[in-house]
Amino acid sequence: EQNAPDELAEPVESAVGTARDALGGDEAAFDDAFFETIATIDGYRYDNCPTDAQVEVAAVEYAFEDAPDELPAGNVAFKMTNEGEEEHEMILFARAEGETRSFQELVELPESETEDAVRFVGAAFAPPGADGVVIADLEPGDYAMACFIPVGGTEDGPPHVAEGMLSEFTVS
């Protein structure tokens, strides 16, 4: 908050205030205005923070379009544009050292069983028509991006990954 560039001072102040409200128990604080503010901050980060590579991916029902097959190691900025009708997220994770199961097998495991099989790298979220950004330091290895939001946004729907929203890539 104290280090925000001048052009982001207001959005950062707003986002921090909302986060404080949510931590205080106001779950309704995370409304559309909050995500629009985060998109403003993310867009600035994507356009202005130095990275070794930038990747733009479109999220649709139920796939990541233009997802890379291979990326160089280093600091990589991912921008996910939600071109779908549902909310989408891009959870980035790496296969843990020594893990041999496929990413498809790993995403089908209960969450408690994946803790030793994968390493969380980062996440981006975007409602329809918006962008989400994640900047991650990628080491060589096998990675995937997946969306775990339930189909239709309901708690009991299968996650988007079960409908095929999973993309794998290699970092060398």
C-alpha positions in Angstrom: 0.0 0.0 0.0 2.8 2.4 0.9 4.8 1.5 -2.2 2.1 1.8 -4.8 2.9 4.0 -7.8 1.0 7.2 -7.9 -1.4 6.1 -10.7 -2.3 3.0 -8.5 -2.7 4.7 -5.2 -6.5 4.9 -5.2 -7.1 1.4 -6.6 -4.6 -0.1 -4.1 -6.2 1.8 -1.2 -9.6 0.6 -2.2 -8.4 -3.1 -2.6 -6.7 -3.0 0.8 -9.7 -1.5 2.4 -11.9 -4.2 0.9 -9.5 -7.0 2.0 -9.6 -5.6 5.6 -13.4 -5.5 5.6 -13.4 -9.1 4.4 -10.9 -10.2 7.1 -13.2 -8.5 9.6 -16.0 -10.8 8.5 -17.7 -8.9 5.7 -17.7 -11.5 3.0 -19.9 -9.3 0.8 -17.0 -6.9 0.5 -15.7 -9.0 -2.5 -18.2 -7.6 -4.9 -17.9 -6.7 -8.6 -16.3 -3.3 -7.8 -13.5 -5.1 -5.9 -12.7 -7.4 -8.9 -12.7 -4.4 -11.2 -10.2 -2.7 -8.9 -8.0 -5.8 -8.9 -8.2 -6.0 -12.7 -6.9 -2.4 -12.8 -4.0 -3.3 -10.5 -3.3 -6.5 -12.4 -3.3 -4.7 -15.8 -0.8 -2.2 -14.5 1.4 -5.1 -13.2 1.2 -6.9 -16.5 2.1 -3.8 -18.5 4.7 -2.3 -16.3 6.5 -4.9 -14.2 9.6 -6.4 -15.8 9.4 -10.1 -16.7 11.3 -12.5 -18.8 8.1 -13.5 -20.8 4.5 -12.6 -21.1 1.7 -15.1 -21.9 -1.9 -14.2 -22.9 -4.5 -16.9 -22.5 -8.2 -16.8 -23.1 -10.5 -18.6 -20.7 -13.7 -20.0 -22.3 -16.2 -22.8 -21.3 -14.2 -25.1 -20.7 -10.7 -24.5 -22.0 -7.7 -22.3 -22.0 -7.2 -21.0 -25.5 -3.7 -20.1 -26.7 -2.1 -21.7 -23.7 1.6 -22.4 -24.3 3.2 -25.8 -24.7 6.6 -24.7 -23.6 8.0 -21.6 -21.8 11.5 -20.5 -20.8 12.4 -20.6 -17.1 12.3 -17.2 -15.4 9.8 -14.6 -14.2 6.7 -15.0 -16.4 3.5 -12.8 -16.4 0.3 -14.6 -17.4 -2.8 -12.6 -18.4 -6.0 -14.6 -18.5 -8.8 -12.9 -20.4 -12.2 -14.4 -19.5 -14.1 -14.6 -22.8 -16.7 -17.0 -21.4 -20.0 -16.6 -19.7 -18.9 -18.0 -16.4 -16.3 -16.9 -13.9 -12.9 -18.6 -14.4 -9.7 -18.9 -12.6 -6.2 -20.0 -13.7 -4.5 -22.0 -10.9 -0.9 -22.6 -11.9 0.9 -25.6 -10.3 4.0 -27.7 -10.9 4.4 -31.4 -10.6 6.4 -32.2 -7.5 9.8 -33.7 -7.9 9.5 -37.5 -8.2 5.8 -37.4 -9.0 4.9 -39.6 -12.0 1.1 -39.4 -12.3 -0.4 -37.3 -15.1 -1.9 -33.9 -14.3 -5.3 -35.4 -15.2 -4.8 -38.0 -12.5 -3.6 -35.4 -10.0 -6.6 -33.0 -10.5 -9.0 -36.0 -9.9 -7.4 -36.6 -6.4 -9.0 -35.2 -3.3 -7.3 -31.9 -2.4 -5.7 -33.4 0.7 -3.9 -36.0 -1.4 -2.4 -33.4 -3.9 -0.4 -31.5 -1.3 2.7 -33.7 -1.8 2.1 -34.3 -5.5 2.0 -30.7 -6.8 3.5 -27.3 -5.9 1.1 -24.3 -6.1 2.7 -21.5 -8.2 0.0 -18.8 -8.5 -3.6 -18.0 -9.3 -5.6 -15.5 -11.3 -9.3 -14.9 -11.3 -11.6 -13.1 -13.7 -15.3 -12.6 -14.0 -16.7 -12.6 -17.6 -15.2 -9.9 -19.7 -12.3 -9.2 -17.4 -8.6 -10.1 -17.0 -6.7 -11.8 -14.3 -2.9 -11.7 -13.9 -0.4 -13.8 -12.1 3.3 -13.3 -12.2 5.4 -16.3 -11.2 9.0 -17.3 -11.1 9.1 -20.6 -13.1 11.8 -23.2 -12.7 12.4 -26.0 -15.2 9.8 -28.7 -14.9 6.2 -29.8 -15.8 3.4 -27.3 -15.1 -0.4 -27.1 -15.6 -3.1 -24.5 -15.4 -6.6 -25.5 -14.3 -9.9 -24.0 -13.4 -11.6 -25.4 -10.3 -14.7 -23.2 -10.2 -17.9 -25.3 -10.3 -19.9 -25.4 -13.5 -22.6 -22.8 -13.4 -21.1 -21.2 -10.3 -23.0 -23.5 -8.0 -21.4 -25.3 -5.1 -22.5 -28.8 -6.2 -21.5 -28.5 -9.9 -18.4 -30.4 -11.2 -15.3 -28.2 -11.4 -14.5 -26.7 -14.8 -11.3 -28.9 -14.9 -13.6 -32.0 -15.0 -15.1 -30.6 -18.2 -11.6 -30.3 -19.7 -10.3 -26.9 -18.5 -6.7 -28.2 -18.0 -3.7 -27.2 -20.0 -0.1 -28.5 -19.5 3.2 -26.9 -20.4 6.9 -27.5 -19.9 9.4 -25.0 -18.6 12.9 -25.5 -19.8 
